[in-house]
């Protein structure tokens, strides 16, 4: 019976000198395997017999540490106990020890081995520890020492060692039986070890054991030597090669349709149909160029691979491989963020799009995960969907990995008490909420322009002009003839598109007036169009409209640059701060231009001029009001909260200022939010960064992080690297989820709104993540293996050995 004991202070010497030779010690250690002295007291000791399935319960009172088990002078990882006030952990010691013992010499010598024991021992490999053999030899003239060297294992691949006996053995002979010297007692004579090894390697019994060991766990040797069996295996594998080639061509056709969002099926997929669908048409076209595929389609009566069932199963396998690849990337990263947004598809179902954001070696990655149907749009249901997906990707095991969640500003998502962000943060305390900056920009301009009556009327008139043309192809043709540009209707909240309408009207105002006059004078059958055209002529010649058109023509280019900048995938909080500051400065510059225009009027005015001046002065006051509203909204809505204060540590334009005055407030806020950071080391690294003038040209956190990776400084500036990873992982916008909506609408159109979520996700994955799919090595091969293992197939796809 092996007994596992625990002590407050583990003493290896005491363990070695214990009267109970079978006693083993369970002790805490640090990440590098060093024993902790004194260690945290452990309680509840139970006897454990490695021969019998049972477990050892260990109650932990404080702290976090890996628990290791000392067995046969080796240390095995058992479990890592997490920090809790009191936690009881069931440690499955027995199974671990039993499996790890299966290739140990002492264990193999003491047990009658079954074939399963031998297979497991072969899988684990021969044990080759360092042996403490030190022998003194004398000849006639001198005395010399011989010490054991592990290189002897490389010379004889069958040799193994036992640290308890301090001797070498023959691993195959231990498993199958042989000379006692090589299976029971072991060889300790270093002087004659070479001769004994050569002699043993040439014995008949050893050679027979070597052959048995080589074929152990494989097909019976008689079958391998049978010519008929080998021929059947070869023929089977050739058939598998052919079948896999055919299936790979079909997978290529499915990928092509998915990448370009084409319908897979037609109305009638029977032989000779005029509309078999794009997938069947593409496969038939490929068959015309590929004789192997053509022969398969013409002669195969069991599996052609073109049925709707096979298509769906291939899509399932493709989605599974893509998600496995994303999961493998997520498991390697330190931090993760989620982005979610809702939309209504063409069948009036509400779907939630989920995107994960993380960085790999300094490169920002955003990966689409899937669409999920939402029934009642409540915060509880949306939060449940997100939590289930986080559990599926394994984030629940390391909740500190999730550092951010980004949604729009709807109350169901952003509510402080019952919103989705609040429910997610209850489970993941580091998942700080970030309001999508693109949505905030829309709200800023909408609020600023609607607060002023004159500016609101201007945009209503502007919207009317666009709507006039969007309702009639004939009018659009006239517009292109007169103006050479299109002018369509724009949603009132899409402010980053409004600048196109403003610029078009400003640059072509005279031509538009001529166009509306032409409609007014020539359109006799459509009195409504003639009336509207008359109104637009008055609008375009109205001084108030012209005044605001000139004003927004100066404002809108800066707004367009801002929106184009924050919509980039590699945007981070450092860059956002710079863009916000640049926009605020541009708005302030425009406001000063109009103020200076009023101050330049110094001459006395006549009565008529006074009236015009009064109207102009009112306009300038309104302009100042709009500019102030935009500036105030920018400062308010883009004000960084605590979890974004971290980014201020890496504002490159303030490095010179930080060099003289260290940003204490932001520094301590960062340490409070992320307590695992080493504060002293982080401060020293930041001081070095601030003092380097050659780093002040970096354009954001992402380029700075990439600089550290490119120059292999990720260990030297380890704490700065962690902070930079956090910054670039935090998404500023939900633009990636909105990009998936356009794909959703196209897919749902061509699959006629009748396909379930799994196939929808697979088609969306093929379209949205096409670059990732092309980068996955042996993608088709992995899809085929997943497809073949899903269930029993009527086509041979699995190789024989």
Protein Blocks (a to p, Z undefined) as FASTA:
>chain_A
ZZddddfbdcfklmmmpmblmbccdddddfkopacddddddehiadddfkbgcddddddf
bdcddddddeehiacdfbdcdddfbdcddddfklmmmmmmmmgfklmmmpccdfklmmmm
mmnopaddddddddddddfkbccdddddfklmmmmmmbccdfklopaddfklmmnopafk
lmmnopablklmmmmmmmmmmpmklmmmmmmmmmgoiacfklmmpmklmmmmmmmmmmmm
mmmmmmmmmmmmmmmmmmnopafbdfblcehiabgojklmmmmmmmmmmmklmmmmmmpc
kbnolafklmmmmmmmmmmmmmmmmmmmmmmpmbdcddddddddfkopacddddddddee
hiacdddfbdcddfklpaklmmmmmmmmmmmnopmmmmmlpmbdcddfbfklmomklmmk
lmmmmmmmmlccdddfklmmmmmmmmmmmmpmklmmmmmmmmmmmmmmmmpmklmmmmmm
mnopacddddfklmmlmmmmmmmmmmmmmmmmmmmmmmmmmmmmlmmlmmmmmmmmmmmm
pmklmmmmmmmmmmmmmmmmmmmmmmpmkbcfklmmmmmmmmmmmmmmmmmmmmmmmmmm
mbccdfklmmmmmmmmmmmmmmmmmmmmmmmmmmmmmpccfklmmmmmmgmklmmmmmmm
ccfklmmmmmmmmmmbcfklmmmmmmmmmmpmklmmpgbjklmmmmmmmnopmmmmmmlm
mmmmmmmmpcfbfklmmmmmmmmmmmmmmnoopacfklmmmmmmmmmmmmmmmmpghklm
mmmmmmmmmpccfbdfbdcZZ
